[in-house]
Amino acid sequence: MKILVTGATGYIGKRIIPQLVHEGHDVVCAVRDKLRINKNYLEDEHITFVEADFLKLDSLNSIPKDIDIVYYLIHSMSNTSKDFESMEEKCAVNFKTYIETTQAKQVIYLSGITNEEKLSKHLRSRKNVEDTLVSKKYALTTFKAGIIVGSGSSSFEIIRDLVEKLPVMIAPKWLDTKTQPIGVRDVLSFLNAAKNNELLFNQSYDIFGPEILTYKEMLLQFAKIRKLKRYIITVPLMTPKLSSYWLYFVTSTSYKLASSLVASMGVQIIGKPSNINSILNVNPMTYKEAVKLAFKKIEQNSIVSSWKDSIISSGRLKNNIHKYINVPKFGCFRDYKELQVIDEEKTLNKIWSIGGETGWYYGTFLWKIRGYLDKFVGGIGLRRGRTSPTELQVGDALDFWRVIFADKSKRKLLLYAEMKLPGEAWLEFKIEDGLLKQTATFRPRGIAGRLYWYSVSPFHILIFNGLIRNLVKK
């Protein structure tokens, strides 16, 4: 089938595209700006991008007419326009007007749970969009989800920020609001299983996890999973505006997003039961399971189970897995450096020989000291070395790192740290456009993680500068 995905650069859109391609579908992605596209996607013959602004009906002519299924994933948490609801309605009207001229027979819309009489303006807008999308030309299938639990989603990352930064929280009373969270993998399962399923044509379903939790309970369970002791005191004195500022100053979110979330979090989000789980054979996981899955270490076993088995087994994607393995960005510290490469093959061979007997090209004695410190606290240190002095395979041990991606033809090596750390760390080497791009990423866990990063930053400046210089040196 040919499937159109709108909101292709959004949180859900980016995750459903590889699933659809894996199943053998041709995917058309509608985006407002092609410059925002990961250029690796542009190399895939089964993914096509078209520029379309759904606020401008004429721009939709770039969308092909021979599409079969459409995912409507256009929505925003922005507060930049006072006319927010009318803008979302206009997008829906333009979308409907154009899609009715195509051969699409089903539109699948991901919305929010809207069962309360008093709704935030964003949830009210979601409900209005659903009403607007109803058509006699195609079948509409609507899924209404609550809080989506998955690394990278705004609500999840804000919860993570709060838990890992604050041992004691003096928090707004909306933390006592009840909600029914659902794991992102379950949301994708519903969306994927719904396509071309006539039982779901012109139907609307709430999708949610098996538990009803308050935001406070979610924070405390999150802390327990992360092995952090946290105390939360809710106070009735914070107005929505003060609550928004509280989120803004404490977490990494913007004020506009914080105020949108505060408005939505003040509304109870409880789903209406239905038979959708049995129809699609989806049994949503618990909140704890979803959080644990989100924090599952990216190492050989998890790459094999979550990517290799589900994607590489498809002949269409087995050579393109590098497009889908991404290091997290939200709430992370990064040390990024790039230098012009004089001899790409020589630099590549140096990268593929790093560690073990070869050493780390600069400050190897400092790497050894770090290894001794790791052994002192019960870690693996540098004693593992490497299997081959010049070859690397996914899953190989490399000193206190694990190889999670290694492909010379793609000129990319990605390592995951297995040393004892108050957080998670990745080290990536990539040659692209004549440049060696070296990125060290650290996702801290709690205050200890942040203190660790700042304490080693002076050494990072020294080591990583020397490392990249010697890798490109002729």
Residue pairs with C-beta under 8 A, 6 or more apart in sequence:
1 25
1 26
1 68
1 69
1 195
1 196
2 25
2 26
2 27
2 28
2 64
2 66
2 67
2 68
3 20
3 25
3 26
3 27
3 28
3 67
3 68
3 69
3 70
3 71
3 195
4 27
4 28
4 29
4 30
4 63
4 67
4 69
4 70
4 71
4 104
5 13
5 16
5 17
5 20
5 27
5 28
5 29
5 30
5 70
5 71
5 73
6 13
6 30
6 52
6 54
6 70
6 71
6 72
6 73
6 74
6 95
7 13
7 30
7 71
7 72
7 73
7 74
7 75
8 14
8 17
8 29
8 30
8 31
8 49
8 73
9 31
9 36
9 37
10 73
11 148
11 150
11 152
11 153
11 154
11 184
12 73
12 110
12 148
12 184
12 187
12 188
12 191
13 29
13 71
13 73
15 184
15 188
16 71
16 188
16 191
16 192
17 27
17 29
17 41
17 47
18 311
18 317
18 323
18 324
19 188
19 192
19 310
20 27
20 192
21 27
21 44
21 46
21 47
21 314
21 316
21 317
22 310
22 311
22 314
22 316
22 317
23 192
23 314
24 314
24 316
25 46
26 46
26 47
26 48
27 46
27 47
27 48
28 48
28 49
28 50
28 63
28 64
28 67
29 37
29 41
29 47
29 48
29 49
29 50
30 49
30 50
30 51
30 52
30 54
30 63
31 37
31 49
31 50
31 51
31 52
32 51
32 52
32 53
33 51
34 49
34 51
37 49
38 323
40 320
40 322
40 323
41 47
41 49
41 323
42 49
43 320
43 323
44 320
44 323
46 316
50 62
50 63
50 64
51 59
51 62
52 59
52 60
52 62
52 63
53 59
54 60
54 74
54 90
54 91
54 92
54 94
54 95
55 87
55 90
55 91
55 94
56 94
57 94
57 97
57 98
60 94
60 95
60 98
61 98
63 98
63 102
64 102
65 101
65 102
65 103
66 102
66 103
67 102
67 103
67 104
68 103
68 104
68 105
68 106
68 196
69 104
69 105
69 106
69 107
69 108
69 195
69 196
70 99
70 104
70 106
70 107
70 108
70 138
71 107
71 108
71 109
71 110
71 191
72 92
72 95
72 107
72 108
72 109
72 110
72 133
73 110
74 88
74 91
74 92
74 95
75 88
75 111
75 122
75 125
75 126
75 129
76 84
76 88
77 122
77 154
77 256
77 257
77 260
77 261
78 84
78 256
78 257
78 260
79 256
79 259
79 260
80 256
81 87
84 121
84 122
84 125
85 121
85 124
85 125
85 128
88 125
88 128
88 129
89 125
89 128
89 129
89 132
91 129
92 128
92 129
92 132
92 133
93 132
95 133
96 132
96 133
96 135
99 107
99 135
99 137
99 138
100 135
100 137
100 138
104 138
105 138
105 139
105 196
106 138
106 139
106 140
106 141
106 195
106 196
106 201
107 133
107 135
107 138
107 139
107 140
107 141
108 141
108 142
108 143
108 191
108 194
108 195
109 129
109 130
109 133
109 140
109 141
109 142
109 143
110 143
110 145
110 187
110 191
111 126
111 127
111 129
111 130
111 142
111 143
111 144
111 145
112 122
112 123
112 126
112 144
112 145
112 146
112 264
112 269
113 123
113 144
113 145
113 146
113 180
113 206
113 208
113 269
113 270
113 271
114 123
114 124
114 126
114 127
114 144
115 206
115 269
115 270
115 271
115 272
116 267
116 268
116 269
118 267
119 127
119 267
120 260
120 263
120 264
120 266
120 267
121 263
122 260
122 263
122 264
123 264
123 267
126 144
130 140
130 142
130 204
133 140
133 142
134 140
134 202
139 198
139 200
139 201
139 202
140 201
140 202
141 194
141 197
141 200
141 201
141 202
141 203
141 204
142 203
142 204
142 205
143 187
143 190
143 191
143 194
143 204
143 205
143 206
143 207
144 204
144 205
144 206
144 207
144 271
145 182
145 187
145 206
145 207
145 208
146 179
146 180
146 181
146 182
146 208
146 269
146 270
146 271
147 155
147 156
147 179
147 180
147 181
147 182
147 218
147 269
148 155
148 156
148 181
148 182
148 183
148 184
148 187
149 156
149 181
149 182
149 183
149 184
149 209
149 287
149 290
149 291
149 294
150 156
150 183
150 184
150 185
150 290
150 294
151 157
151 294
151 295
151 328
151 330
152 328
152 330
153 184
154 253
154 257
154 261
155 261
156 294
157 251
157 252
157 253
157 330
157 331
158 247
158 251
158 252
158 253
158 258
158 261
159 215
159 218
159 219
159 222
160 222
160 331
161 250
161 251
161 252
161 253
161 331
162 169
162 219
162 250
162 251
163 219
163 222
163 223
163 226
163 228
163 230
164 226
164 228
164 331
164 444
164 445
164 446
164 447
164 449
165 250
165 251
165 446
165 447
165 450
166 230
166 250
167 228
167 229
167 230
167 231
167 447
168 230
168 231
168 232
168 233
169 219
169 230
169 231
169 232
169 233
170 233
170 235
171 216
171 232
171 233
171 234
171 235
171 246
172 234
172 235
172 238
172 242
172 243
172 246
172 262
173 234
173 235
173 236
173 238
174 215
174 243
174 262
174 265
174 266
175 214
175 215
175 216
175 219
175 232
175 234
176 214
176 215
176 216
176 234
177 214
177 215
177 265
177 266
177 267
177 268
177 269
178 212
178 213
178 214
178 268
178 269
178 270
179 212
179 213
179 214
179 215
179 218
179 265
179 268
179 269
179 270
180 208
180 209
180 211
180 212
180 213
180 269
180 270
180 271
181 208
181 209
181 211
181 213
181 218
181 287
181 290
182 207
182 208
182 209
182 284
182 290
183 209
183 284
183 285
183 289
183 290
183 293
184 290
184 294
185 285
185 290
185 293
186 207
186 209
186 282
186 284
186 285
186 290
187 207
189 280
189 282
190 205
190 207
190 276
190 280
190 282
193 280
193 281
193 282
194 200
194 280
197 279
197 280
199 279
200 279
205 274
205 276
206 271
206 272
206 273
206 274
207 271
207 276
207 284
208 270
208 271
208 284
209 284
209 285
209 286
209 287
209 290
210 284
210 286
211 286
211 287
212 270
213 221
213 287
215 265
216 232
216 234
218 287
219 230
219 232
220 230
220 232
221 287
221 288
221 291
222 291
223 229
223 230
225 288
225 291
225 292
225 295
226 295
226 445
226 446
228 445
228 446
238 246
240 259
240 262
240 263
240 266
241 259
243 262
244 255
244 258
244 259
244 262
245 255
245 258
247 253
247 258
247 261
247 262
248 254
248 255
248 258
251 258
252 330
252 331
253 261
276 282
277 283
277 284
285 293
296 302
297 416
297 424
298 325
298 404
298 416
298 424
298 426
299 402
299 404
299 416
299 418
300 394
300 395
300 402
300 403
300 404
303 325
303 394
303 404
303 405
304 395
307 321
307 324
307 325
308 321
311 317
311 318
311 321
311 324
312 318
312 321
317 324
321 405
322 405
322 407
322 410
322 412
325 404
325 405
325 414
327 414
327 426
327 428
327 439
327 441
328 441
328 443
329 441
331 443
331 444
332 441
332 442
332 443
332 444
333 441
333 442
333 443
333 444
333 453
334 439
334 440
334 441
334 442
335 439
335 440
335 460
335 461
335 464
336 437
336 438
336 439
336 440
337 437
337 438
337 439
337 464
337 465
337 468
338 435
338 436
338 437
338 438
338 468
339 435
339 436
339 468
339 469
339 472
340 434
340 435
340 436
340 472
341 347
341 431
341 434
341 435
341 436
341 472
342 472
342 473
342 474
343 474
344 411
344 431
344 434
346 474
347 431
347 436
347 471
347 472
348 408
348 411
348 431
349 390
350 361
350 470
350 471
351 413
351 429
351 471
352 390
352 391
352 392
352 406
352 408
352 413
353 389
353 390
354 360
354 361
354 398
355 385
355 386
355 398
355 399
355 401
356 385
356 386
356 389
356 398
356 399
357 385
357 389
358 389
359 367
360 367
360 463
360 467
361 466
361 467
361 470
361 471
362 463
362 466
362 467
362 469
362 470
363 462
363 463
363 466
363 467
366 459
366 462
366 463
367 382
367 399
367 463
368 382
370 400
370 419
371 381
371 382
371 383
371 399
371 400
371 419
372 381
374 380
374 381
374 382
374 400
374 419
374 420
375 381
375 383
377 420
378 420
379 400
379 418
379 419
379 420
380 400
380 418
380 419
381 400
381 419
382 399
382 400
384 397
384 398
384 399
384 400
385 397
385 399
386 392
386 396
386 397
386 398
386 399
387 393
387 396
387 397
392 398
392 403
392 406
392 413
393 403
393 406
394 403
394 404
394 405
394 406
395 402
395 403
396 402
396 403
396 406
397 403
397 418
398 415
400 417
400 418
400 419
401 415
401 416
401 417
401 418
401 427
402 415
402 416
402 417
402 418
403 413
403 414
403 415
404 414
404 415
404 416
405 412
405 413
405 414
406 412
406 413
406 414
411 430
411 431
411 432
412 428
412 429
412 430
412 431
413 428
413 429
413 430
414 426
414 427
414 428
414 429
415 426
415 427
415 428
416 424
416 425
416 426
417 424
417 425
417 426
417 427
419 425
421 442
421 449
421 452
422 444
422 445
422 446
422 448
422 449
422 452
423 442
423 443
423 444
423 445
423 449
423 452
423 453
424 442
424 443
424 445
425 440
425 441
425 442
425 443
426 439
426 440
426 441
427 438
427 439
427 440
427 441
428 437
428 438
428 439
428 440
428 441
429 436
429 437
429 438
429 471
430 436
430 437
430 439
431 437
436 468
436 471
436 472
438 464
438 467
438 468
438 471
440 460
440 464
442 449
442 453
443 449
444 450
444 452
444 453
